[in-house]
């Protein structure tokens, strides 16, 4: 559904309106967040596409508040020989 509308560098907003990161890329069932986010610790993180409620105004909006996003995102280890995740 929304994954075709999600573009690289879009901001990702939690249901409580907080920015939880920026899109690095979209994989089959998840969004990979850029490792440059203030809570990322210099690592890529993945969140499920199922959390997306809408894509509008250059932002991806989620159905989870920021504390749930940060508690449940997973490290997105590189999936190739390079240092970036492959999507």
C-alpha positions as CSV (number, residue, x, y, z in Angstrom):
1,X,0.0,0.0,0.0
2,X,2.0,3.0,1.3
3,X,5.5,1.5,0.5
4,X,5.5,2.9,-3.1
5,X,4.7,6.4,-1.8
6,X,7.5,6.3,0.8
7,X,10.7,8.0,-0.5
8,X,14.2,8.2,0.7
9,X,14.9,11.1,3.2
10,X,11.2,11.5,4.2
11,X,10.7,12.2,7.9
12,X,9.0,9.6,10.0
13,X,6.6,10.8,12.6
14,X,5.1,8.9,15.5
15,X,1.4,8.9,16.4
16,X,2.1,11.6,19.0
17,X,3.7,13.8,16.3
18,X,7.4,13.3,17.2
19,X,10.1,12.8,14.6
20,X,11.6,9.3,15.1
21,X,13.9,9.4,12.1
22,X,14.2,9.7,8.4
23,X,13.7,7.0,5.7
24,X,16.9,5.5,4.4
25,X,15.1,2.9,2.3
26,X,12.1,0.6,2.2
27,X,12.5,-3.1,2.3
28,X,9.7,-5.7,1.6
29,X,8.0,-5.4,5.0
30,X,9.9,-2.7,6.8
31,X,11.3,0.8,6.7
32,X,15.0,1.2,7.3
33,X,15.7,4.4,9.2
34,X,18.8,6.5,8.5
35,X,21.6,6.0,11.1
36,X,21.9,9.8,11.5
37,X,18.8,10.2,13.7
38,X,19.4,11.6,17.2
39,X,18.2,8.4,18.9
40,X,19.8,6.0,16.4
41,X,23.2,5.7,18.1
42,X,24.8,5.7,14.7
43,X,23.0,2.6,13.6
44,X,20.3,1.8,11.0
45,X,17.0,0.6,12.6
46,X,14.0,-1.1,11.0
47,X,10.3,-0.5,11.8
48,X,7.4,-2.5,10.3
49,X,5.5,-1.1,7.3
50,X,2.4,-2.2,9.2
51,X,2.9,0.8,11.5
52,X,2.4,3.2,8.6
53,X,-1.0,5.0,8.7
54,X,-0.4,7.5,5.9
55,X,2.2,9.1,3.7
56,X,1.6,12.8,3.2
57,X,3.2,16.2,3.3
58,X,6.6,14.6,2.7
59,X,6.2,12.6,6.0
60,X,5.5,9.0,6.9
61,X,3.0,8.9,9.8
62,X,2.9,5.9,12.2
63,X,0.3,4.4,14.4
64,X,2.7,4.1,17.4
65,X,3.9,6.7,19.8
66,X,7.6,7.5,19.9
67,X,8.3,5.5,23.1
68,X,6.9,2.3,21.5
69,X,8.9,3.0,18.3
70,X,12.2,3.3,20.2
71,X,11.4,0.3,22.4
72,X,10.5,-2.0,19.4
73,X,12.7,-0.9,16.5
74,X,15.3,-3.5,15.6
75,X,18.9,-3.0,14.5
76,X,19.1,-3.2,10.7
77,X,22.4,-4.9,10.1
78,X,23.9,-4.5,6.7
79,X,22.7,-7.2,4.3
80,X,25.6,-7.0,1.9
81,X,29.3,-6.6,2.0
82,X,29.0,-2.8,2.2
83,X,28.2,-0.8,5.3
84,X,24.6,0.2,4.2
85,X,21.5,-1.9,4.4
86,X,20.3,-3.2,1.0
87,X,16.7,-2.6,0.1
